[in-house]
Amino acid sequence: MNITVYTTSTCPFCNMLISYLKEKGFSFEEKKVDQSKELEQEMAKESGGFLGVPFTVIENGGNKQTVIGFDKNKLDTILGVS
């Protein structure tokens, strides 16, 4: 499973999401879109033009799912945790 989290340096919901993933024991790659135009463009492509953060991409066995914001219920479902 690959988890990519698009964040900004000042986003409190991004920090909550990162803490949640660490607490649940998931490894992930954080990409700070406020520090790179290239990462901002990458996120826009992944999200269909959405530029809000956090934005999470979860790839598992060829299946890709996305989560806008810190939607704990949706994350729990996708990640199979409670």
Contacts in CASP RR format, 6 or more apart in sequence:
PFRMAT RR
TARGET T0000
AUTHOR 0000-0000-0000
METHOD contacts of the structure
MODEL  1
MNITVYTTSTCPFCNMLISYLKEKGFSFEEKKVDQSKELEQEMAKESGGF
LGVPFTVIENGGNKQTVIGFDKNKLDTILGVS
1 26 0 8 1.000
1 58 0 8 1.000
1 59 0 8 1.000
1 60 0 8 1.000
1 61 0 8 1.000
2 29 0 8 1.000
2 57 0 8 1.000
2 58 0 8 1.000
2 59 0 8 1.000
2 60 0 8 1.000
3 21 0 8 1.000
3 26 0 8 1.000
3 27 0 8 1.000
3 28 0 8 1.000
3 29 0 8 1.000
3 56 0 8 1.000
3 57 0 8 1.000
3 58 0 8 1.000
3 59 0 8 1.000
4 28 0 8 1.000
4 29 0 8 1.000
4 31 0 8 1.000
4 46 0 8 1.000
4 56 0 8 1.000
4 57 0 8 1.000
4 59 0 8 1.000
5 14 0 8 1.000
5 17 0 8 1.000
5 18 0 8 1.000
5 21 0 8 1.000
5 28 0 8 1.000
5 29 0 8 1.000
5 30 0 8 1.000
5 31 0 8 1.000
5 54 0 8 1.000
5 55 0 8 1.000
5 56 0 8 1.000
6 31 0 8 1.000
6 33 0 8 1.000
6 39 0 8 1.000
6 43 0 8 1.000
6 46 0 8 1.000
6 47 0 8 1.000
6 53 0 8 1.000
6 54 0 8 1.000
6 55 0 8 1.000
6 56 0 8 1.000
6 57 0 8 1.000
7 14 0 8 1.000
7 17 0 8 1.000
7 18 0 8 1.000
7 30 0 8 1.000
7 31 0 8 1.000
7 32 0 8 1.000
7 33 0 8 1.000
7 53 0 8 1.000
7 54 0 8 1.000
8 14 0 8 1.000
8 32 0 8 1.000
8 33 0 8 1.000
8 34 0 8 1.000
8 53 0 8 1.000
9 32 0 8 1.000
9 34 0 8 1.000
9 35 0 8 1.000
10 34 0 8 1.000
11 53 0 8 1.000
11 54 0 8 1.000
13 53 0 8 1.000
13 54 0 8 1.000
13 69 0 8 1.000
13 70 0 8 1.000
14 53 0 8 1.000
14 54 0 8 1.000
14 70 0 8 1.000
16 70 0 8 1.000
17 54 0 8 1.000
17 56 0 8 1.000
17 69 0 8 1.000
17 70 0 8 1.000
17 75 0 8 1.000
18 28 0 8 1.000
18 30 0 8 1.000
20 70 0 8 1.000
20 72 0 8 1.000
20 75 0 8 1.000
21 28 0 8 1.000
24 79 0 8 1.000
24 81 0 8 1.000
26 79 0 8 1.000
31 39 0 8 1.000
31 42 0 8 1.000
31 43 0 8 1.000
32 39 0 8 1.000
33 39 0 8 1.000
33 40 0 8 1.000
33 43 0 8 1.000
33 51 0 8 1.000
33 53 0 8 1.000
34 40 0 8 1.000
40 51 0 8 1.000
43 50 0 8 1.000
43 51 0 8 1.000
43 53 0 8 1.000
43 55 0 8 1.000
44 50 0 8 1.000
44 51 0 8 1.000
46 55 0 8 1.000
46 57 0 8 1.000
46 66 0 8 1.000
47 55 0 8 1.000
47 66 0 8 1.000
47 68 0 8 1.000
50 68 0 8 1.000
52 68 0 8 1.000
52 69 0 8 1.000
53 69 0 8 1.000
54 69 0 8 1.000
54 70 0 8 1.000
55 66 0 8 1.000
55 67 0 8 1.000
55 68 0 8 1.000
55 69 0 8 1.000
56 66 0 8 1.000
56 67 0 8 1.000
56 69 0 8 1.000
56 75 0 8 1.000
57 64 0 8 1.000
57 65 0 8 1.000
57 66 0 8 1.000
58 64 0 8 1.000
58 65 0 8 1.000
58 66 0 8 1.000
58 67 0 8 1.000
58 78 0 8 1.000
58 79 0 8 1.000
65 78 0 8 1.000
67 74 0 8 1.000
67 75 0 8 1.000
67 78 0 8 1.000
75 81 0 8 1.000
76 82 0 8 1.000
END
